[in-house]
Amino acid sequence: MIKTEGLRHVALRVADLPRAKRFYMEVFGMRVVWQPDQDNAYLSSGSDNLALHHEAAAQPGAAAGGALDHIGFFVRELRQLEESFDWVRQRGIEIVKPLRQHRDGTWSFYIKDPDGVVIQLIHDPSATAA
């Protein structure tokens, strides 16, 4: 077994880099930590890092059919998750699966970014109980 601190980095191919940057900055509060050129940007939330790579052949929605099923962002409190769901609805962001409780006790909902990448926002009560 390889011991890690968890998944802290995801790289996505995007059709429109400025649009993708704007989405992750506005929706998740990420900030650009490095942009070496106009085809690549590296964003961070402070604990998670997201690489965005422009690919001319990338088409919105194409990511949904690839090997990537979804990426996830954990939300500390259920109340915050509920407020986030309302915020997403008010802004017309595409909701893939609405807010619900899962059999394991977690709560989540799923949205899509502008390139069709599915994003899960999840609250795990057992992770915050400690």
N, C-alpha and C positions, 0 to 999 in steps of 0.2 A: 504494500500500500504506500502511496505517496501522500504525505501529510501536507495539507495546504491550509490557507486561511479562508478558502472559499473562492467562488467565482467573482473576480473583481474586474474582469476586462472582457469586453465584447467588441468585435469589429464587424461593421456592416458595410456592404456595397450599396451606394445610393445613387439615384438618377440625378438629383439636384442637391448639391452640397449646401448652398445657402439655406434652402428650404428645410433640409434635415437638421442643420445646426439650429435654426430658429425654433423648430419643433421641440427638440430636446432641451433647449435653454428655457423656453417659455413654459413647457409642460412639466419638466422635472427640475428646473432650477440649476441645470448643469452650466458650467462655464468652460470657455475655450482655454486650455492650458498650453496648447502649441498648435500652430498652423503653419507647417513648413512651406506650403504652396497652396494654390487654389484648388487642388484636387484632394487634399487630405486635411482633416481636422481632428484633434484629440481633445475630448471633453472630459470633465471630471465633476463628480458630485462631492468630492472630498474623500469618499471611500470607494467609489466605483469609477471605472474609466471606460469610455466609449470612443472607439476609433471610427471615424466616418471616412470612407474612401469613395471618391467619385468614380463611377464606371459608366462610360457613355452607353454601353449596351444594357445597363440596368433599366428596368421598366417598373414603374409603380405597380405593386401587386405581385411582381415576379418572385419576391422573397418568400411569399406565402407558400409557393409550390416547391421551394428548395429544401435542403436538409435541415434548416433551422425551423424548429416548431415555434418557439417564442423566447423572449428574454423576460426577466422578471425584476421588479423593484419591490423590496419589502417596505411596508408602512408600519410604523411602531404601534399605533393605536387604532382600534376599530373605528372610533369616531372620525379620525383623520381619513381613513379609507372611505367612509360614507360621504364625507365632505368632498373628497377627491372625485368620487363618482358623480356627485351633483355638479361639480366644477366642469368635468369633462362633458357632461350632457349639455350644460349651458353654452359651451363653446362649439358644439356640433362636431366634436371629434368622434370618429367612427367607433362604435362599441361593438365588439365581437361577441362577448358574453357578458351579461349584466352581473351586477353585484349579487353574490350568493355565498352561503356557507357550504363548505365541502364536508364529506364524511369524516375527514381527519380533524375537523374542528377549525381549520383555517377558513378565512374569508377572502374572496378575490373577485376582480372583474378584469376583463381583457379589452384592450383597444388596439387600433392600428396606427402606425406612424404613416407619414406621407408616401413612403415607399412600400407599404403593405406589410411591414414587419409587425408581428403580433407581440404585444407587450402585456404582461400580466402584472397587475398591482395587487399585492398579497399582504395580508396581515396574519401572522401566526401567533395566537395567544400564548402558546407554550414557550415561544422565544422571548416574550416580554415578561413572563411570570417570574423569571429568576432574579 
